[in-house]
Amino acid sequence: MPGPETVPTIKAYKYTKSTDEIGETQLSQKAAKDRYAGIVHAVALRSLHEVFEADRRGLIRSISLELGTETISPATGRETYVPFAAVAVDRDSFNELDLSEIVPAVTLQHLGAVVSKNPHGLAPINPSGIRRL
């Protein structure tokens, strides 16, 4: 998925009549972190949903998903993969969810996912703790 630098950090635009200019109001650092974490959570759940939904014949019984981004490591200067979330779920458990009423972070926790505490800061997870179905 795209890295945190691709997510807009503008909170609002404001027109100033006296100068005839449009100014920007930036998100707070906490709001930017929360926005990116929310995107990670939503993309993970949406990816699971799309795969199960596309499999109309029900051949896919379970999914093991790892979600992350490619970035340049400040330590090595080389491109590296940073995992943000890992989850495994079977079709029956996922179909029990009412996706119109969920909070993505809580749902991932309910499914036993391992999720980065700070994906905006490129904090990786250790996906070895996730069960593989």
N, C-alpha and C positions, 0 to 999 in steps of 0.2 A: 504494500500500500504506500501511498505517498508519505513522505516524511513530514514532521511538524512544521517545517519552514514553508510548506505550501498552503497552510491553512491561514485564511485572512485574520488579521489581528485588529481590524477596525471595528469599533463598537457602534459608531454612528457618524453621520455627516451633518454638519451644521452650516447653514447659510448665514453669512454676515452681510447685512444690507449696506452698511456704511462703507465697506471695502469692496463689495460686490464679489466676494470670494466664498468658496466652499471649503470649510476646514474639516479635518478628521479628528475624531476622538478615538484613541487607542484603547483596546481592552487592557485590563489589569493583567499582570503576569499570572495570577491565580486563575482568572477567567480563561486565558489562553490555554493554560494547562488543562483545565477542566473541559474545554471545548475539544481539544485533541483526544483526550482520554475517552470522551463520549463518542467520538468518531470511531475510535478503535473498537469499542464495545459494540457499537451498532453494526460496523462492517463484519465483525465476527459472527454475530447472530444472523445478519442478512445473508451471509455466505452459506451458512448452514441451511437456512430456509430455502434459498434458491436451488441448492443441490437436491434437497428432498422434494421440493415442488416440481422440479424438472423431471424427476424420475417417476413418471405416472404409473409405471408398471410395478413399482415397489421393489425393484431389484436391489437397491442400495439399502442395506439394513443398518449401517452405522457409518459415522464420519469421524475421523480424527483430523483436526484442523490446527495448523500453526499459522499465526498471522504476524507479520513484521514488515520491516522496511530495509532497503539498501541505503547505506550512507557511507561517508568517508570517515574512517576512524581517526580521531585526533591523535591517537597514540602511534599509529603506523603510517598514516597518510594513504592507506589503501582502502578500496571499497570493501565493506563488510556488511553482513546481514545481522540485523538486530531484531530478535523475536519479542513481540509485545504480549501475545496471548496464545494459549494452547488449550484446546478443549476437545473432548471426545464425547459423543452422544449417540445413542441408538435412535432409530426412527420413532419407535413407540413413545419414548420419553420426550422427544422433541415435539411430537404431535400433541402431547398433553398440554403444551403451553398455549396460552391465549396471547399471541403476539401484539394484539391491539391494546393490551392492558399492562404490559411489562415495563420494568425499569431495566435497561440492558445490563448495567453493572451487577445488579442483584440477580438477574437471571443467569449470567455467567457464573456467579458464585454458586447459585443453586445447582448448576450443571457440573460443578467441581472443576471449573476452569482455573488455570494459572494465568494471572493477569499482572502486567507490569504496574508497579505503584506510581511510576512516572514515565509514561511513554513520550511525553513532550521533551523530557530530558534525555531521551534515548536510553533509559534504564532497561536492560534486557531481563527476561525471565529465564529460569532454568526449567525447560520443558520436560526434563527427565522425570518429574514427579507426576506427570499426567498419565492416566491409564490409557492404554492403546486398546481399542476394541477390535 
